[in-house]
């Protein structure tokens, strides 16, 4: 019994291993099926690309044949026209000479005979050697050498993938993982499924957002990169290539990214800027993942507005009723355009007015305070939407989003204020001093006094089209334009101490 029990234990272990092995084999069946589908799809895509390239080359060659055809016809037609004119002139001279020969007056004949003889010889010389020879052959001196291509097609095989140390294949941009958030863009890519070539790193390139030259923004081994500090309401083109010790791969297909989009009241999406397919580059539409289109409420704005993002960083306002009024500065009248109808109830430019919007089409960029760039004494709460300080000295905190063009307006609420000293509100460059009141150096522009109390709302209007900065407190504009000739990249900024919470 003991021996049999030990033998059964060993057999039981083998049976357990066999069950696990069967599970592994079944998983392999599923994996093989998935890999086969992906492999076939990639193979079909590669072959279709070869067919497309051959069709494009075919069209180019046919164009050359048509040009040769037109050239030959033009030369022959020109020669026909020239020969017809000369033949008409020669025939006319012959008929005139025959009439002169019939002249019975010898003296009259002698007066013109010498001149006619010279004209006849001159005309005969003009029909000299080569005049009656075709200037163009009817044959087409074009011979398509397709033998090397046919040989390459016959040699096309999977064994070519096993060549030692080849150059990597072009990476594939994963559209479902690419997105934008405010003025940042996240891009993701991978190697083609059929590629077994070792890759040492990738080079990501973006243009300047205005159709300019590409420039490197990332070099490394990662297959995902987020690029910050882009312009709002701009269209960028991105591409990536791989490299190893052998060399650098061709570029991937070009992806067009839009850092700002417009949504209307009904949620209809209107993309700005169309992209054209350039030579061998293919422009791909920017994806809008359906699974990220959930409605969600955002707290920075009042209860009269809902934020409805298609995915992080893409959002639009939805009015609760068509008659609802928004409190905006009257200088926003410049937003009037086709599709937007604003009616101003407060006419003086220096006063705040009520704007009734029948079809709101305003691009919205959400941002919070940025712990990464703030002074260490700043205290964050409420998902980085609320800040205070643990020091009696002024400390600076910036918003996460920078603006370089366009019209931007935001409001800050003062939750706590003990009247000494005043907080400062405005905009600043990224390298502004963080341990001094905002505006003490040449890298910040701010308002520091005048009507600021607990519960007050400070509005900041940054117009980078007019290059101006304007402030309001509780919807009352604080004088005319506060600052002019602003140019560059600006971040929302606040300086405060422990007596203030914003």
Order of alpha helices (4+ residues) and beta strands (2+ residues): alpha-alpha-alpha-beta-beta-beta-beta-beta-beta-beta-beta-beta-beta-beta-beta-beta-beta-beta-beta-beta-beta-beta-beta-beta-beta-beta-beta-beta-beta-beta
